[in-house]
Amino acid sequence: MARPPEMTKHRGFPSGLPGHGHHFTIRRANEKGATPLKPLQRLARPGTIEQKVDAAFLHALWHHFGPEPFERGNLDAGRLNLLFGREVVPAESPFDPTSYDALLRIDEKVARKNFPESFEDVFEV
């Protein structure tokens, strides 16, 4: 059996949104490699649970990493892809969208405009 790739686990980062089944992290690396990061269209409308989950994920990213670049590691690709290219952008060039080691950062200006509630000290769902 092939050995899975190395992947940083962000200790202390929330695993998801309690009671909703939405995940923020993955447990183990994919043996076939990391799911590629790519911008996905957000269909969530303001006030829907999907929009709140995106805001909660961004809140967790901001309060865990702040404005500094961070490694993709065990952050869920599906959840990242909903913010990727807008609120979360590559922090290195060249950028490898299929690497668990890829560096990302929050585009604070865009993120504050789209999800101002994510920057509050407490986020309520």
OpenMM code with the backbone's topology and positions (N, CA, C; nanometers):
from openmm import Vec3, app, unit

residues = "MET ALA ARG PRO PRO GLU MET THR LYS HIS ARG GLY PHE PRO SER GLY LEU PRO GLY HIS GLY HIS HIS PHE THR ILE ARG ARG ALA ASN GLU LYS GLY ALA THR PRO LEU LYS PRO LEU GLN ARG LEU ALA ARG PRO GLY THR ILE GLU GLN LYS VAL ASP ALA ALA PHE LEU HIS ALA LEU TRP HIS HIS PHE GLY PRO GLU PRO PHE GLU ARG GLY ASN LEU ASP ALA GLY ARG LEU ASN LEU LEU PHE GLY ARG GLU VAL VAL PRO ALA GLU SER PRO PHE ASP PRO THR SER TYR ASP ALA LEU LEU ARG ILE ASP GLU LYS VAL ALA ARG LYS ASN PHE PRO GLU SER PHE GLU ASP VAL PHE GLU VAL".split()
positions = [
    Vec3(0.0838, -0.1172, 0.0000),
    Vec3(0.0000, 0.0000, 0.0000),
    Vec3(0.0892, 0.1247, 0.0000),
    Vec3(0.0510, 0.2228, -0.0809),
    Vec3(0.1278, 0.3465, -0.0920),
    Vec3(0.1167, 0.4282, 0.0360),
    Vec3(0.2244, 0.4917, 0.0693),
    Vec3(0.2257, 0.5766, 0.1884),
    Vec3(0.1643, 0.7122, 0.1531),
    Vec3(0.0687, 0.7603, 0.2334),
    Vec3(0.0077, 0.8904, 0.2018),
    Vec3(0.1089, 1.0034, 0.2153),
    Vec3(0.0888, 1.1114, 0.1406),
    Vec3(0.1811, 1.2245, 0.1494),
    Vec3(0.1774, 1.2882, 0.2891),
    Vec3(0.2853, 1.3570, 0.3232),
    Vec3(0.2909, 1.4287, 0.4506),
    Vec3(0.1939, 1.5457, 0.4455),
    Vec3(0.1339, 1.5749, 0.5616),
    Vec3(0.0362, 1.6827, 0.5679),
    Vec3(0.0396, 1.7434, 0.7086),
    Vec3(0.0554, 1.8745, 0.7155),
    Vec3(0.0518, 1.9431, 0.8440),
    Vec3(-0.0896, 1.9396, 0.8992),
    Vec3(-0.1005, 1.9049, 1.0268),
    Vec3(-0.2300, 1.9107, 1.0948),
    Vec3(-0.2296, 2.0355, 1.1817),
    Vec3(-0.3244, 2.1234, 1.1565),
    Vec3(-0.3334, 2.2494, 1.2292),
    Vec3(-0.3995, 2.2251, 1.3644),
    Vec3(-0.3166, 2.2038, 1.4650),
    Vec3(-0.3659, 2.1775, 1.6000),
    Vec3(-0.4409, 2.2988, 1.6529),
    Vec3(-0.5560, 2.2735, 1.7131),
    Vec3(-0.6365, 2.3799, 1.7698),
    Vec3(-0.7338, 2.4428, 1.6725),
    Vec3(-0.7239, 2.4068, 1.5437),
    Vec3(-0.8168, 2.4608, 1.4444),
    Vec3(-0.9469, 2.3814, 1.4532),
    Vec3(-1.0631, 2.4471, 1.4515),
    Vec3(-1.1896, 2.3731, 1.4629),
    Vec3(-1.2071, 2.2740, 1.3475),
    Vec3(-1.2596, 2.1569, 1.3804),
    Vec3(-1.2777, 2.0538, 1.2777),
    Vec3(-1.4004, 2.0786, 1.1906),
    Vec3(-1.4903, 2.1615, 1.2368),
    Vec3(-1.6093, 2.1908, 1.1588),
    Vec3(-1.7078, 2.2733, 1.2379),
    Vec3(-1.8282, 2.2839, 1.1835),
    Vec3(-1.9346, 2.3600, 1.2481),
    Vec3(-2.0211, 2.2631, 1.3267),
    Vec3(-2.0173, 2.2716, 1.4582),
    Vec3(-2.0915, 2.1749, 1.5407),
    Vec3(-2.2407, 2.1719, 1.5077),
    Vec3(-2.2928, 2.0502, 1.4969),
    Vec3(-2.4351, 2.0307, 1.4740),
    Vec3(-2.4822, 2.0488, 1.3316),
    Vec3(-2.3914, 2.0747, 1.2381),
    Vec3(-2.4321, 2.0991, 1.0998),
    Vec3(-2.3699, 2.0039, 0.9992),
    Vec3(-2.2681, 1.9284, 1.0380),
    Vec3(-2.2063, 1.8323, 0.9478),
    Vec3(-2.1130, 1.8932, 0.8444),
    Vec3(-2.0791, 2.0204, 0.8600),
    Vec3(-1.9859, 2.0849, 0.7675),
    Vec3(-1.8454, 2.0761, 0.8265),
    Vec3(-1.7505, 2.0253, 0.7470),
    Vec3(-1.6139, 2.0030, 0.7941),
    Vec3(-1.5213, 2.1153, 0.7512),
    Vec3(-1.4287, 2.1491, 0.8397),
    Vec3(-1.3265, 2.2488, 0.8102),
    Vec3(-1.1911, 2.1828, 0.7867),
    Vec3(-1.1726, 2.0617, 0.8392),
    Vec3(-1.0448, 1.9918, 0.8260),
    Vec3(-1.0679, 1.8480, 0.7807),
    Vec3(-0.9595, 1.7858, 0.7339),
    Vec3(-0.9640, 1.6441, 0.7002),
    Vec3(-0.8761, 1.5693, 0.7997),
    Vec3(-0.9029, 1.4407, 0.8172),
    Vec3(-0.8300, 1.3615, 0.9167),
    Vec3(-0.6965, 1.3114, 0.8671),
    Vec3(-0.6925, 1.2716, 0.7402),
    Vec3(-0.5683, 1.2146, 0.6877),
    Vec3(-0.5501, 1.2561, 0.5417),
    Vec3(-0.4260, 1.2528, 0.4999),
    Vec3(-0.3925, 1.2892, 0.3625),
    Vec3(-0.4480, 1.1852, 0.2655),
    Vec3(-0.4869, 1.2299, 0.1479),
    Vec3(-0.5342, 1.1426, 0.0419),
    Vec3(-0.4135, 1.0709, -0.0188),
    Vec3(-0.4208, 0.9394, -0.0288),
    Vec3(-0.3100, 0.8617, -0.0857),
    Vec3(-0.2787, 0.9010, -0.2298),
    Vec3(-0.3779, 0.9507, -0.3020),
    Vec3(-0.3590, 0.9895, -0.4419),
    Vec3(-0.3123, 1.1339, -0.4559),
    Vec3(-0.2989, 1.2033, -0.3455),
    Vec3(-0.2550, 1.3429, -0.3489),
    Vec3(-0.3673, 1.4370, -0.3086),
    Vec3(-0.3299, 1.5600, -0.2852),
    Vec3(-0.4248, 1.6612, -0.2390),
    Vec3(-0.5231, 1.6994, -0.3487),
    Vec3(-0.6459, 1.7225, -0.3094),
    Vec3(-0.7478, 1.7725, -0.4020),
    Vec3(-0.7036, 1.9112, -0.4488),
    Vec3(-0.7070, 1.9369, -0.5800),
    Vec3(-0.6616, 2.0674, -0.6295),
    Vec3(-0.7476, 2.1825, -0.5759),
    Vec3(-0.6811, 2.2925, -0.5452),
    Vec3(-0.7528, 2.4135, -0.5056),
    Vec3(-0.7892, 2.4903, -0.6317),
    Vec3(-0.9136, 2.5336, -0.6385),
    Vec3(-0.9627, 2.6124, -0.7523),
    Vec3(-1.0846, 2.6900, -0.7052),
    Vec3(-1.1040, 2.8093, -0.7577),
    Vec3(-1.2206, 2.8873, -0.7160),
    Vec3(-1.3506, 2.8176, -0.7577),
    Vec3(-1.4413, 2.8040, -0.6636),
    Vec3(-1.5746, 2.7507, -0.6916),
    Vec3(-1.6758, 2.8623, -0.6758),
    Vec3(-1.7778, 2.8589, -0.7597),
    Vec3(-1.8837, 2.9586, -0.7493),
    Vec3(-1.9615, 2.9369, -0.6204),
    Vec3(-1.9845, 3.0452, -0.5484),
    Vec3(-2.0648, 3.0385, -0.4257),
    Vec3(-2.2087, 3.0638, -0.4623),
    Vec3(-2.2937, 2.9709, -0.4262),
    Vec3(-2.4355, 2.9870, -0.4534),
    Vec3(-2.5122, 3.0323, -0.3295),
    Vec3(-2.4413, 3.0421, -0.2173),
    Vec3(-2.5058, 3.0765, -0.0907),
    Vec3(-2.5582, 3.2194, -0.0930),
    Vec3(-2.6788, 3.2355, -0.0497),
    Vec3(-2.7404, 3.3665, -0.0364),
    Vec3(-2.7244, 3.4157, 0.1074),
    Vec3(-2.7178, 3.5455, 0.1278),
    Vec3(-2.7063, 3.5978, 0.2646),
    Vec3(-2.8168, 3.5423, 0.3547),
    Vec3(-2.7751, 3.5022, 0.4747),
    Vec3(-2.8700, 3.4506, 0.5718),
    Vec3(-2.8896, 3.2998, 0.5666),
    Vec3(-2.8365, 3.2319, 0.4627),
    Vec3(-2.8511, 3.0867, 0.4545),
    Vec3(-2.7426, 3.0190, 0.5364),
    Vec3(-2.7629, 2.8934, 0.5700),
    Vec3(-2.6636, 2.8199, 0.6484),
    Vec3(-2.5325, 2.8081, 0.5712),
    Vec3(-2.5384, 2.7945, 0.4395),
    Vec3(-2.4164, 2.7839, 0.3600),
    Vec3(-2.3315, 2.9100, 0.3722),
    Vec3(-2.3956, 3.0253, 0.3701),
    Vec3(-2.3237, 3.1515, 0.3850),
    Vec3(-2.2647, 3.1609, 0.5250),
    Vec3(-2.3379, 3.1161, 0.6247),
    Vec3(-2.2886, 3.1198, 0.7629),
    Vec3(-2.1699, 3.0250, 0.7824),
    Vec3(-2.1735, 2.9100, 0.7155),
    Vec3(-2.0616, 2.8161, 0.7250),
    Vec3(-1.9368, 2.8773, 0.6618),
    Vec3(-1.9509, 2.9418, 0.5461),
    Vec3(-1.8371, 3.0092, 0.4825),
    Vec3(-1.7808, 3.1169, 0.5758),
    Vec3(-1.8689, 3.1944, 0.6370),
    Vec3(-1.8266, 3.3000, 0.7289),
    Vec3(-1.7590, 3.2409, 0.8530),
    Vec3(-1.8129, 3.1299, 0.9038),
    Vec3(-1.7540, 3.0652, 1.0218),
    Vec3(-1.6149, 3.0102, 0.9893),
    Vec3(-1.5982, 2.9524, 0.8703),
    Vec3(-1.4677, 2.9011, 0.8286),
    Vec3(-1.3668, 3.0158, 0.8176),
    Vec3(-1.4080, 3.1260, 0.7560),
    Vec3(-1.3201, 3.2419, 0.7440),
    Vec3(-1.2874, 3.2974, 0.8832),
    Vec3(-1.3840, 3.2994, 0.9727),
    Vec3(-1.3609, 3.3432, 1.1108),
    Vec3(-1.2522, 3.2564, 1.1752),
    Vec3(-1.2635, 3.1253, 1.1579),
    Vec3(-1.1641, 3.0337, 1.2146),
    Vec3(-1.0267, 3.0579, 1.1532),
    Vec3(-1.0212, 3.0769, 1.0217),
    Vec3(-0.8927, 3.1050, 0.9561),
    Vec3(-0.8300, 3.2330, 1.0110),
    Vec3(-0.9096, 3.3395, 1.0202),
    Vec3(-0.8576, 3.4678, 1.0645),
    Vec3(-0.8079, 3.4607, 1.2093),
    Vec3(-0.8864, 3.3967, 1.2948),
    Vec3(-0.8495, 3.3936, 1.4357),
    Vec3(-0.7396, 3.2909, 1.4658),
    Vec3(-0.7141, 3.2014, 1.3736),
    Vec3(-0.6061, 3.1039, 1.3919),
    Vec3(-0.4753, 3.1537, 1.3283),
    Vec3(-0.4859, 3.2140, 1.2084),
    Vec3(-0.3661, 3.2530, 1.1335),
    Vec3(-0.3462, 3.4039, 1.1216),
    Vec3(-0.4534, 3.4811, 1.1290),
    Vec3(-0.4435, 3.6258, 1.1121),
    Vec3(-0.4014, 3.6612, 0.9703),
    Vec3(-0.3285, 3.7711, 0.9527),
    Vec3(-0.2901, 3.8151, 0.8188),
    Vec3(-0.1671, 3.7418, 0.7627),
    Vec3(-0.1070, 3.6546, 0.8423),
    Vec3(0.0151, 3.5847, 0.8003),
    Vec3(-0.0151, 3.4701, 0.7039),
    Vec3(0.0779, 3.4375, 0.6147),
    Vec3(0.0613, 3.3201, 0.5283),
    Vec3(0.0520, 3.1933, 0.6132),
    Vec3(-0.0241, 3.0968, 0.5629),
    Vec3(-0.0405, 2.9697, 0.6331),
    Vec3(-0.0369, 2.8545, 0.5343),
    Vec3(0.0043, 2.7403, 0.5840),
    Vec3(0.0128, 2.6194, 0.5033),
    Vec3(-0.1268, 2.5580, 0.4875),
    Vec3(-0.1548, 2.5076, 0.3693),
    Vec3(-0.2835, 2.4427, 0.3447),
    Vec3(-0.3059, 2.3267, 0.4413),
    Vec3(-0.2098, 2.2385, 0.4526),
    Vec3(-0.2178, 2.1275, 0.5474),
    Vec3(-0.3472, 2.0501, 0.5410),
    Vec3(-0.4111, 2.0311, 0.6577),
    Vec3(-0.5317, 1.9492, 0.6645),
    Vec3(-0.6608, 2.0292, 0.6501),
    Vec3(-0.6522, 2.1512, 0.5979),
    Vec3(-0.7739, 2.2292, 0.5740),
    Vec3(-0.8514, 2.1677, 0.4585),
    Vec3(-0.9818, 2.1577, 0.4736),
    Vec3(-1.0680, 2.0917, 0.3756),
    Vec3(-1.0686, 2.1678, 0.2426),
    Vec3(-1.0354, 2.0974, 0.1340),
    Vec3(-1.0279, 2.1603, 0.0013),
    Vec3(-1.1636, 2.2121, -0.0444),
    Vec3(-1.2692, 2.1380, -0.0186),
    Vec3(-1.4019, 2.1824, -0.0594),
    Vec3(-1.4388, 2.3147, 0.0044),
    Vec3(-1.4103, 2.3267, 0.1313),
    Vec3(-1.4404, 2.4504, 0.2044),
    Vec3(-1.3477, 2.5621, 0.1575),
    Vec3(-1.2176, 2.5329, 0.1388),
    Vec3(-1.1237, 2.6341, 0.0890),
    Vec3(-1.1622, 2.6828, -0.0502),
    Vec3(-1.2061, 2.5913, -0.1359),
    Vec3(-1.2388, 2.6275, -0.2736),
    Vec3(-1.3522, 2.7295, -0.2827),
    Vec3(-1.4405, 2.7319, -0.1826),
    Vec3(-1.5496, 2.8294, -0.1832),
    Vec3(-1.5001, 2.9705, -0.1511),
    Vec3(-1.3826, 2.9806, -0.0912),
    Vec3(-1.3221, 3.1113, -0.0602),
    Vec3(-1.2020, 3.1420, -0.1497),
    Vec3(-1.1469, 3.0380, -0.2144),
    Vec3(-1.0228, 3.0507, -0.2906),
    Vec3(-1.0387, 3.1452, -0.4099),
    Vec3(-0.9379, 3.2303, -0.4273),
    Vec3(-0.9395, 3.3256, -0.5379),
    Vec3(-1.0104, 3.4551, -0.5027),
    Vec3(-1.0739, 3.4591, -0.3872),
    Vec3(-1.1400, 3.5807, -0.3405),
    Vec3(-1.0847, 3.6154, -0.2019),
    Vec3(-1.1411, 3.5543, -0.0993),
    Vec3(-1.0988, 3.5833, 0.0381),
    Vec3(-0.9678, 3.5131, 0.0753),
    Vec3(-0.9423, 3.3983, 0.0176),
    Vec3(-0.8184, 3.3228, 0.0405),
    Vec3(-0.7444, 3.3136, -0.0929),
    Vec3(-0.6187, 3.3575, -0.0913),
    Vec3(-0.5405, 3.3639, -0.2152),
    Vec3(-0.4038, 3.2983, -0.1940),
    Vec3(-0.3360, 3.2607, -0.3025),
    Vec3(-0.2009, 3.2053, -0.2891),
    Vec3(-0.1070, 3.3069, -0.2247),
    Vec3(-0.0148, 3.2567, -0.1435),
    Vec3(0.0828, 3.3431, -0.0776),
    Vec3(0.2232, 3.3171, -0.1298),
    Vec3(0.2327, 3.2453, -0.2415),
    Vec3(0.3633, 3.2152, -0.2985),
    Vec3(0.3498, 3.2040, -0.4497),
    Vec3(0.4630, 3.2235, -0.5159),
    Vec3(0.4653, 3.2094, -0.6605),
    Vec3(0.5949, 3.1375, -0.6961),
    Vec3(0.5906, 3.0287, -0.7681),
    Vec3(0.4707, 2.9653, -0.8231),
    Vec3(0.3890, 2.8956, -0.7137),
    Vec3(0.2620, 2.8817, -0.7419),
    Vec3(0.1686, 2.8195, -0.6483),
    Vec3(0.1289, 2.6822, -0.7003),
    Vec3(0.1384, 2.5810, -0.6139),
    Vec3(0.0988, 2.4453, -0.6511),
    Vec3(-0.0358, 2.4143, -0.5856),
    Vec3(-0.1449, 2.4147, -0.6626),
    Vec3(-0.2779, 2.3926, -0.6052),
    Vec3(-0.3014, 2.2491, -0.5585),
    Vec3(-0.2063, 2.1583, -0.5853),
    Vec3(-0.2229, 2.0185, -0.5454),
    Vec3(-0.1280, 1.9786, -0.4326),
    Vec3(-0.0741, 2.0768, -0.3634),
    Vec3(0.0221, 2.0484, -0.2569),
    Vec3(-0.0368, 2.0791, -0.1191),
    Vec3(-0.0174, 1.9872, -0.0260),
    Vec3(-0.0560, 2.0131, 0.1124),
    Vec3(0.0352, 2.1186, 0.1747),
    Vec3(0.1515, 2.1426, 0.1138),
    Vec3(0.2481, 2.2403, 0.1646),
    Vec3(0.2260, 2.3807, 0.1085),
    Vec3(0.1302, 2.3970, 0.0169),
    Vec3(0.1055, 2.5264, -0.0464),
    Vec3(0.0742, 2.6329, 0.0583),
    Vec3(0.1293, 2.7526, 0.0359),
    Vec3(0.1044, 2.8635, 0.1275),
    Vec3(-0.0102, 2.9506, 0.0765),
    Vec3(-0.0994, 2.9841, 0.1690),
    Vec3(-0.2161, 3.0667, 0.1403),
    Vec3(-0.2151, 3.1856, 0.2352),
    Vec3(-0.2978, 3.2847, 0.2043),
    Vec3(-0.3175, 3.3964, 0.2959),
    Vec3(-0.4583, 3.4509, 0.2744),
    Vec3(-0.5047, 3.5236, 0.3733),
    Vec3(-0.6362, 3.5869, 0.3637),
    Vec3(-0.6172, 3.7243, 0.3003),
    Vec3(-0.6949, 3.7525, 0.1958),
    Vec3(-0.6984, 3.8868, 0.1382),
    Vec3(-0.7930, 3.9665, 0.2274),
    Vec3(-0.7347, 4.0340, 0.3239),
    Vec3(-0.8145, 4.0980, 0.4294),
    Vec3(-0.9151, 4.1989, 0.3749),
    Vec3(-0.8764, 4.2766, 0.2773),
    Vec3(-0.9669, 4.3788, 0.2227),
    Vec3(-1.0920, 4.3140, 0.1630),
    Vec3(-1.0729, 4.2124, 0.0817),
    Vec3(-1.1857, 4.1426, 0.0185),
    Vec3(-1.2681, 4.0684, 0.1232),
    Vec3(-1.1987, 4.0018, 0.2159),
    Vec3(-1.2679, 3.9230, 0.3183),
    Vec3(-1.3531, 4.0117, 0.4094),
    Vec3(-1.2997, 4.1259, 0.4499),
    Vec3(-1.3767, 4.2168, 0.5358),
    Vec3(-1.4988, 4.2720, 0.4632),
    Vec3(-1.4862, 4.2921, 0.3331),
    Vec3(-1.5999, 4.3420, 0.2542),
    Vec3(-1.7081, 4.2342, 0.2423),
    Vec3(-1.6670, 4.1103, 0.2122),
    Vec3(-1.7634, 4.0033, 0.1875),
    Vec3(-1.8169, 3.9373, 0.3139),
    Vec3(-1.7348, 3.9290, 0.4182),
    Vec3(-1.7731, 3.8619, 0.5428),
    Vec3(-1.7297, 3.9441, 0.6641),
    Vec3(-1.7865, 4.0623, 0.6851),
    Vec3(-1.7424, 4.1455, 0.7976),
    Vec3(-1.7610, 4.0771, 0.9330),
    Vec3(-1.8603, 3.9914, 0.9440),
    Vec3(-1.8873, 3.9224, 1.0707),
    Vec3(-1.7768, 3.8237, 1.1084),
    Vec3(-1.6973, 3.7824, 1.0130),
    Vec3(-1.5890, 3.6867, 1.0388),
    Vec3(-1.4751, 3.7477, 1.1192),
    Vec3(-1.4713, 3.8793, 1.1267),
    Vec3(-1.3617, 3.9477, 1.1957),
    Vec3(-1.3979, 3.9904, 1.3372),
    Vec3(-1.5211, 3.9617, 1.3776),
    Vec3(-1.5621, 3.9888, 1.5158),
    Vec3(-1.4922, 3.8902, 1.6087),
    Vec3(-1.4816, 3.9237, 1.7365),
    Vec3(-1.4177, 3.8343, 1.8337),
    Vec3(-1.4970, 3.7061, 1.8524),
    Vec3(-1.6285, 3.7154, 1.8488),
    Vec3(-1.7151, 3.5993, 1.8687),
    Vec3(-1.8041, 3.5849, 1.7455),
    Vec3(-1.8157, 3.4615, 1.6971),
    Vec3(-1.9003, 3.4345, 1.5805),
    Vec3(-2.0135, 3.3425, 1.6253),
    Vec3(-2.1360, 3.3854, 1.6039),
    Vec3(-2.2519, 3.3050, 1.6428),
    Vec3(-2.3256, 3.2576, 1.5188),
    Vec3(-2.3643, 3.1305, 1.5208),
    Vec3(-2.4375, 3.0721, 1.4074),
    Vec3(-2.5834, 3.0617, 1.4433),
] * unit.nanometer
topology = app.Topology()
chain = topology.addChain("A")
for resn in residues:
    res = topology.addResidue(resn, chain)
    for name in ("N", "CA", "C"):
        topology.addAtom(name, app.Element.getBySymbol(name[0]), res)
